[in-house]
């Protein structure tokens, strides 16, 4: 059976906006951690 927890472990949490500020990045990391995302991907503008 596919549960929310098992599904979350298959999801890649991406933060693709290269202009995210520090607060938005922190919120994204917390959200990914809360859902136990399998991987977090961030685009760096520099």
Biopython code that builds the backbone (N, CA, C, O; Angstrom):
import numpy as np
from Bio.PDB.StructureBuilder import StructureBuilder

atoms = [
    (1, "UNK", "N", (0.840, -1.186, 0.000)),
    (1, "UNK", "CA", (0.000, 0.000, 0.000)),
    (1, "UNK", "C", (0.882, 1.245, 0.000)),
    (1, "UNK", "O", (1.869, 1.324, 0.730)),
    (2, "UNK", "N", (0.514, 2.196, -0.815)),
    (2, "UNK", "CA", (1.272, 3.433, -0.907)),
    (2, "UNK", "C", (0.735, 4.434, 0.112)),
    (2, "UNK", "O", (-0.404, 4.892, 0.018)),
    (3, "UNK", "N", (1.572, 4.759, 1.077)),
    (3, "UNK", "CA", (1.186, 5.732, 2.101)),
    (3, "UNK", "C", (1.821, 7.077, 1.775)),
    (3, "UNK", "O", (2.696, 7.166, 0.913)),
    (4, "UNK", "N", (1.383, 8.108, 2.457)),
    (4, "UNK", "CA", (1.963, 9.440, 2.256)),
    (4, "UNK", "C", (3.462, 9.421, 2.542)),
    (4, "UNK", "O", (4.244, 10.041, 1.823)),
    (5, "UNK", "N", (3.852, 8.716, 3.582)),
    (5, "UNK", "CA", (5.256, 8.644, 3.965)),
    (5, "UNK", "C", (6.088, 7.951, 2.885)),
    (5, "UNK", "O", (7.178, 8.412, 2.549)),
    (6, "UNK", "N", (5.579, 6.855, 2.348)),
    (6, "UNK", "CA", (6.300, 6.132, 1.299)),
    (6, "UNK", "C", (6.373, 6.958, 0.017)),
    (6, "UNK", "O", (7.394, 6.958, -0.670)),
    (7, "UNK", "N", (5.297, 7.656, -0.297)),
    (7, "UNK", "CA", (5.278, 8.501, -1.485)),
    (7, "UNK", "C", (6.275, 9.649, -1.346)),
    (7, "UNK", "O", (6.991, 9.967, -2.296)),
    (8, "UNK", "N", (6.324, 10.266, -0.178)),
    (8, "UNK", "CA", (7.237, 11.385, 0.052)),
    (8, "UNK", "C", (8.688, 10.976, -0.155)),
    (8, "UNK", "O", (9.493, 11.780, -0.624)),
    (9, "UNK", "N", (9.029, 9.757, 0.180)),
    (9, "UNK", "CA", (10.404, 9.285, 0.008)),
    (9, "UNK", "C", (10.777, 9.106, -1.461)),
    (9, "UNK", "O", (11.941, 8.866, -1.781)),
    (10, "UNK", "N", (9.799, 9.220, -2.354)),
    (10, "UNK", "CA", (10.052, 9.118, -3.787)),
    (10, "UNK", "C", (10.085, 10.489, -4.461)),
    (10, "UNK", "O", (10.397, 10.592, -5.647)),
    (11, "UNK", "N", (9.769, 11.521, -3.717)),
    (11, "UNK", "CA", (9.633, 12.861, -4.291)),
    (11, "UNK", "C", (10.930, 13.651, -4.163)),
    (11, "UNK", "O", (11.610, 13.615, -3.138)),
    (12, "UNK", "N", (11.243, 14.355, -5.225)),
    (12, "UNK", "CA", (12.360, 15.296, -5.213)),
    (12, "UNK", "C", (11.771, 16.675, -4.965)),
    (12, "UNK", "O", (10.918, 17.134, -5.724)),
    (13, "UNK", "N", (12.216, 17.328, -3.920)),
    (13, "UNK", "CA", (11.747, 18.682, -3.610)),
    (13, "UNK", "C", (12.713, 19.653, -4.265)),
    (13, "UNK", "O", (13.878, 19.731, -3.874)),
    (14, "UNK", "N", (12.240, 20.394, -5.260)),
    (14, "UNK", "CA", (13.132, 21.310, -5.963)),
    (14, "UNK", "C", (12.791, 22.756, -5.677)),
    (14, "UNK", "O", (11.626, 23.146, -5.601)),
    (15, "UNK", "N", (13.836, 23.528, -5.523)),
    (15, "UNK", "CA", (13.717, 24.967, -5.355)),
    (15, "UNK", "C", (14.451, 25.578, -6.538)),
    (15, "UNK", "O", (15.654, 25.832, -6.471)),
    (16, "UNK", "N", (13.716, 25.814, -7.625)),
    (16, "UNK", "CA", (14.329, 26.162, -8.898)),
    (16, "UNK", "C", (14.469, 27.656, -9.154)),
    (16, "UNK", "O", (15.151, 28.057, -10.098)),
    (17, "UNK", "N", (13.849, 28.468, -8.351)),
    (17, "UNK", "CA", (13.966, 29.903, -8.556)),
    (17, "UNK", "C", (15.333, 30.373, -8.068)),
    (17, "UNK", "O", (15.601, 30.310, -6.868)),
    (18, "UNK", "N", (16.206, 30.842, -8.963)),
    (18, "UNK", "CA", (17.558, 31.235, -8.537)),
    (18, "UNK", "C", (17.585, 32.512, -7.707)),
    (18, "UNK", "O", (18.640, 32.883, -7.194)),
    (19, "UNK", "N", (16.453, 33.190, -7.561)),
    (19, "UNK", "CA", (16.434, 34.432, -6.784)),
    (19, "UNK", "C", (15.834, 34.254, -5.392)),
    (19, "UNK", "O", (15.488, 35.241, -4.743)),
    (20, "UNK", "N", (15.707, 33.021, -4.928)),
    (20, "UNK", "CA", (15.161, 32.790, -3.588)),
    (20, "UNK", "C", (16.044, 33.446, -2.536)),
    (20, "UNK", "O", (17.270, 33.356, -2.592)),
    (21, "UNK", "N", (15.409, 34.100, -1.587)),
    (21, "UNK", "CA", (16.195, 34.698, -0.506)),
    (21, "UNK", "C", (16.410, 33.654, 0.597)),
    (21, "UNK", "O", (15.892, 32.540, 0.520)),
    (22, "UNK", "N", (17.169, 34.026, 1.602)),
    (22, "UNK", "CA", (17.512, 33.077, 2.674)),
    (22, "UNK", "C", (16.281, 32.533, 3.383)),
    (22, "UNK", "O", (16.229, 31.346, 3.703)),
    (23, "UNK", "N", (15.288, 33.385, 3.636)),
    (23, "UNK", "CA", (14.076, 32.946, 4.334)),
    (23, "UNK", "C", (13.313, 31.922, 3.491)),
    (23, "UNK", "O", (12.849, 30.908, 4.015)),
    (24, "UNK", "N", (13.184, 32.183, 2.195)),
    (24, "UNK", "CA", (12.481, 31.264, 1.312)),
    (24, "UNK", "C", (13.213, 29.926, 1.206)),
    (24, "UNK", "O", (12.579, 28.872, 1.149)),
    (25, "UNK", "N", (14.531, 29.968, 1.181)),
    (25, "UNK", "CA", (15.311, 28.722, 1.154)),
    (25, "UNK", "C", (15.099, 27.921, 2.430)),
    (25, "UNK", "O", (14.898, 26.707, 2.388)),
    (26, "UNK", "N", (15.146, 28.608, 3.556)),
    (26, "UNK", "CA", (14.951, 27.915, 4.835)),
    (26, "UNK", "C", (13.559, 27.285, 4.902)),
    (26, "UNK", "O", (13.411, 26.157, 5.373)),
    (27, "UNK", "N", (12.541, 28.008, 4.434)),
    (27, "UNK", "CA", (11.185, 27.464, 4.427)),
    (27, "UNK", "C", (11.097, 26.232, 3.525)),
    (27, "UNK", "O", (10.416, 25.263, 3.859)),
    (28, "UNK", "N", (11.784, 26.271, 2.383)),
    (28, "UNK", "CA", (11.798, 25.128, 1.478)),
    (28, "UNK", "C", (12.466, 23.915, 2.097)),
    (28, "UNK", "O", (11.977, 22.794, 1.956)),
    (29, "UNK", "N", (13.583, 24.130, 2.785)),
    (29, "UNK", "CA", (14.279, 23.031, 3.449)),
    (29, "UNK", "C", (13.402, 22.425, 4.547)),
    (29, "UNK", "O", (13.326, 21.205, 4.692)),
    (30, "UNK", "N", (12.742, 23.293, 5.316)),
    (30, "UNK", "CA", (11.871, 22.798, 6.394)),
    (30, "UNK", "C", (10.706, 21.987, 5.835)),
    (30, "UNK", "O", (10.345, 20.947, 6.385)),
    (31, "UNK", "N", (10.124, 22.465, 4.749)),
    (31, "UNK", "CA", (9.013, 21.750, 4.128)),
    (31, "UNK", "C", (9.471, 20.379, 3.633)),
    (31, "UNK", "O", (8.788, 19.378, 3.850)),
    (32, "UNK", "N", (10.607, 20.337, 2.978)),
    (32, "UNK", "CA", (11.141, 19.067, 2.478)),
    (32, "UNK", "C", (11.448, 18.120, 3.637)),
    (32, "UNK", "O", (11.185, 16.921, 3.550)),
    (33, "UNK", "N", (11.996, 18.656, 4.707)),
    (33, "UNK", "CA", (12.296, 17.835, 5.885)),
    (33, "UNK", "C", (11.009, 17.308, 6.513)),
    (33, "UNK", "O", (10.931, 16.139, 6.890)),
    (34, "UNK", "N", (10.004, 18.170, 6.624)),
    (34, "UNK", "CA", (8.735, 17.767, 7.236)),
    (34, "UNK", "C", (8.091, 16.626, 6.457)),
    (34, "UNK", "O", (7.547, 15.692, 7.046)),
    (35, "UNK", "N", (8.157, 16.708, 5.117)),
    (35, "UNK", "CA", (7.572, 15.656, 4.287)),
    (35, "UNK", "C", (8.538, 14.482, 4.084)),
    (35, "UNK", "O", (8.174, 13.477, 3.473)),
    (36, "UNK", "N", (9.758, 14.607, 4.592)),
    (36, "UNK", "CA", (10.786, 13.563, 4.440)),
    (36, "UNK", "C", (11.053, 13.279, 2.956)),
    (36, "UNK", "O", (11.112, 12.130, 2.518)),
    (37, "UNK", "N", (11.210, 14.370, 2.206)),
    (37, "UNK", "CA", (11.471, 14.235, 0.770)),
    (37, "UNK", "C", (12.744, 13.427, 0.547)),
    (37, "UNK", "O", (13.667, 13.463, 1.361)),
    (38, "UNK", "N", (12.779, 12.707, -0.554)),
    (38, "UNK", "CA", (13.911, 11.848, -0.861)),
    (38, "UNK", "C", (15.156, 12.655, -1.181)),
    (38, "UNK", "O", (16.271, 12.232, -0.876)),
    (39, "UNK", "N", (14.970, 13.806, -1.789)),
    (39, "UNK", "CA", (16.104, 14.586, -2.271)),
    (39, "UNK", "C", (15.670, 16.035, -2.375)),
    (39, "UNK", "O", (14.512, 16.318, -2.681)),
    (40, "UNK", "N", (16.589, 16.950, -2.122)),
    (40, "UNK", "CA", (16.313, 18.376, -2.259)),
    (40, "UNK", "C", (17.255, 18.926, -3.312)),
    (40, "UNK", "O", (18.468, 18.728, -3.234)),
    (41, "UNK", "N", (16.705, 19.609, -4.284)),
    (41, "UNK", "CA", (17.493, 20.136, -5.386)),
    (41, "UNK", "C", (17.328, 21.647, -5.443)),
    (41, "UNK", "O", (16.211, 22.162, -5.405)),
    (42, "UNK", "N", (18.447, 22.348, -5.533)),
    (42, "UNK", "CA", (18.408, 23.801, -5.593)),
    (42, "UNK", "C", (19.292, 24.282, -6.721)),
    (42, "UNK", "O", (20.406, 23.789, -6.903)),
    (43, "UNK", "N", (18.792, 25.251, -7.482)),
    (43, "UNK", "CA", (19.566, 25.893, -8.535)),
    (43, "UNK", "C", (20.300, 27.067, -7.907)),
    (43, "UNK", "O", (19.692, 27.886, -7.218)),
    (44, "UNK", "N", (21.586, 27.149, -8.140)),
    (44, "UNK", "CA", (22.384, 28.257, -7.616)),
    (44, "UNK", "C", (22.613, 29.242, -8.749)),
    (44, "UNK", "O", (23.057, 28.869, -9.834)),
    (45, "UNK", "N", (22.307, 30.493, -8.487)),
    (45, "UNK", "CA", (22.436, 31.526, -9.522)),
    (45, "UNK", "C", (23.860, 32.024, -9.676)),
    (45, "UNK", "O", (24.147, 32.756, -10.623)),
    (46, "UNK", "N", (24.739, 31.662, -8.800)),
    (46, "UNK", "CA", (26.123, 32.167, -8.852)),
    (46, "UNK", "C", (27.058, 31.195, -9.492)),
    (46, "UNK", "O", (28.251, 31.472, -9.610)),
]
sb = StructureBuilder()
sb.init_structure("model")
sb.init_model(0)
sb.init_chain("A")
sb.init_seg("    ")
for serial, (resi, resn, name, xyz) in enumerate(atoms, 1):
    if name == "N":
        sb.init_residue(resn, " ", resi, " ")
    sb.init_atom(name, np.array(xyz, "f"), 0.0, 1.0, " ", f" {name:<3s}", serial, name[0])
structure = sb.get_structure()
